[in-house]
Amino acid sequence: MPTAPDGLRGVPVAVWLLVLMQTAWLLCVGVVYPSFQSPDEAAHLDYVLAHRHGEWLSDPGERLLQSGVLNAFGSVPPTHSERHQSDAHRPVPRAERKSFDELGTAPAPPKSLPNQMVQHPPLYYGLAAGWTRLIPGFSDLRFDVQVFWVRLLSTLLLAPVPLLLFVAGRRLLQSDSAALGAAMLPLAIPSYLRTGSSVNNDALLVLAGTGLALLLAKVLAGDRRTRTAVLVGLTWAAMLLTKGLALLLPPVIVGAYLAGSGGGLLRRVRSALVPSLVAGGTGAVLGGWWWVRNVALYGKVQPRGYGDAWPVERIYGVRHGATNGEFLHGVGIRLVKRSFGSLGLIDGPALPFALVVTLFVLLALAVLCGLVLGLPGAVSPRTAGLVLLAPVGLCLLLILVQIHPIYWQSRLFPGIQLRYFLPFIAGLVLPAALVLHRLSGRFSRWVPVAVLVGVTAYAWGVMLWYASEEFGSARGGAGNALGTGLDYALAWAPWPAAYAVVCASVGLGSAVLLAAAAARLPRAERQEPAVT
């Protein structure tokens, strides 16, 4: 029987419209969230500037933030407070905003918390520093404009993600309609929107992780070519040079080659041995040197970025009364709350908890049912779903191991954020999209349209809710809160309001065209995988 097209051949126009729509949405989100409103954005930006100035490698605890970054951070609205429209944080007129260098080039005072981003490999920061070199007169621009340009890099890095998810979905789900639905689903996750509109290394990791998922989809469908194994290794190397989460992936890569081989266990091992070694060797040689360096210099795979001078109790304080029961309960509550409902820096403001729980449970059920059904384009359909989902479980286990000692010392829960799972988003959206496709039956061609409507309503609702709750006036009702909140956010934006209007118009216009194009997608018949 015919197989799904490989690569970018025959990608429907609906997918390209989705890429355009996502880009426009992310540009809008960047307006609603003023500078430094996302987790660690100031620290990421400072480390980009450090690489721009040639300061590539710093020991843990030795990198103090540039004073200009701290001064800019102190001038914008803080996070985690009831209302930000106060005299202390009224929007600074654009003409009065200065560049980071004008605000100060000296290091922060020695007693300041050091920049913990030195614990991360240099690929993203070097890439972002090179990106700033392409912007004429970057050092002389206002700090909010400088933040905009570095944020734009994150938007561009996430731009191909829907395309990669679609191609992977087309391979494993054997349906353009189901694959398009899978490519839309990440837009319903608030932290995905924030990742693509903030300065962070997560955007590069999400791009590389989704690219790896596409390559593993080919492997799970039976691809044993050396070229594919080399590409798997190169993509894994890029992840290794971006963030430590990539260290979780060797068993996933080997598992994909085993699951994508036919026959008994011995035959699978023989078939998977050579491509696994090629992929693993390529990634280890090109990307593993950073982690070997850490062990050689510091005796740890990943030392704490704050250094030994800033132990846990100094940063988080000491609080007694910790219990493992409270730990598990706190982790569970935060995972659920921060999945679909966390709009602020970490928690506040947030959507109603009942709505968030409902969405979380529906996603979990859809993923579970998708695993039971199995991905029809894979050699081993049910095992393939488990392989793609495995990084999510490993990531959760790693987070629990890392934060448990901190909780036991301080009863705090740092590091529980959904953005850490986004590089492995394919393992969630592909099974979920398969279930939606199967449940719709003869109406399957309308699934992408329904998903688009739901995602659009939710994503825009998230942005408007945030503006209303975080920046809006407490007087005058919901309508007044939304209006004053948007006015406040737009006043902090680097560009006049017309910019936001154009981005919103392009996003909504693309959504309308996307709905029309998605409705014309043919209902694909189930096809057999092509084993190379």
Secondary structure, DSSP 8 states (H G I E B T S, - for coil): ------TTTT--HHHHHHHHHHHHHHHHHHHHS-TT-STTHHHHHHHHHHHHTT-----TTT---BHHHHHHHHHS--SSSS---SGGG----GGG---HHHH--SB--TTS---GGGGS-SHHHHHHHHHHHTSTTGGGS-HHHHHHHHHHHHHHHHTTHHHHHHHHHHHHH--HHHHHHHHHGGGG-HHHHHHTTSS-SHHHHHHHHHHHHHHHHHHHTT---HHHHHHHHHHHHHHHTT-GGGGG-HHHHHHHHHHTS-SSHHHHHHHHHHHHHHHHHHHHHHHTHHHHHHHHHHSSSS--TT-TTS-HHHHH-------HHHHHHHHHHHHHHHHHSB-SSSSSSB--HHHHHHHHHHHHHHHHHHHHH--TTSSSHHHHHHHHHHHHHHHHHHHHHHHHHHHHHHS--TT--GGGGGGGTHHHHHHHHHHHHHHHGGGGGGHHHHHHHHHHHHHHHHHHHHIIIIIS-SSSHHHHHHHHHHHHHHHHSSS-HHHHHHHHHHHHHHHHHHHHHHHT------------
